[in-house]
Amino acid sequence: MYTIKELYDLDHTLAADYLAGFTYPWEALKGIKEMILALGPTLGEDYEEVQPQDWVHKTATVFQSAYLGAPCIIGPETEVRHCAFIRSAALVGANCVVGNSVELKNVILFDHVQTPHYNYVGDSILGYYSHMGAGSITSNVKSDKKNVVVHNGTEQMETGIRKFGAMLGDHVEVGCNAVCNPGTVIGRNCNIYPTSCVRGVVPENSIWKDNGEIIHKEDR
């Protein structure tokens, strides 16, 4: 329930070929920057290199107050709004929203992803039509600074990496002011209650309630 094939429809990202080379999505985090640097020059005339190593589609809207760190790719019809801060290594797909005071770092956002208000998304991959409510964030470093482990019940998967935020599958809704702790993996079509503190693996088609209870949508 946490492989790339189980979480994502690769028809909705420019990173499809890159991601297809891995089994688990967190394996792709280390190479996002290099992938963007290789992909950018191949994008064609519909993209402009607005500054070195920053490629923006001609139909995208980038507010003057937004900061685009290199490298990054901003897809068609995407809005990068007031005071957005793209630090580095961000591939943002088509029809996305990167909103006011949102920070992105080492991420892949599939098409139609919305991070519209005061979100931090770091070392994470957000699937097709996923949405982060206002103030929700991905926490990408453990307090003890040790490598992140993915917990799925009694199963523990060593990732071998220290910075790993969250993997959101396609059509995931994260409520306002929720925190996705390091190593969180949320399956497709899930809903996360506002103000939740999420950790581990959330199975697809589930609801994470504010007390940490997980219910399957068909069981409601």
Secondary structure, DSSP 8 states (H G I E B T S, - for coil): --SHHHH--GGG-TTHHHHTT-SSGGGGGGGHHHHHHHHGGGS-TTEEEEETTEEEETT-EE-TT-EE-SSEEE-TT-EE-TT-EEEEEEEE-TT-EEEET-EEEEEEE-TT-EEEES-EEEEEEE-TT-EE-TT-EE--B-TT----EEEETTEEEE---SB--EEE-TT-EE-TT-EE-TTEEE-TT-EE-TT-EE-SEE-TTEEE-TTS-EEEGGG-
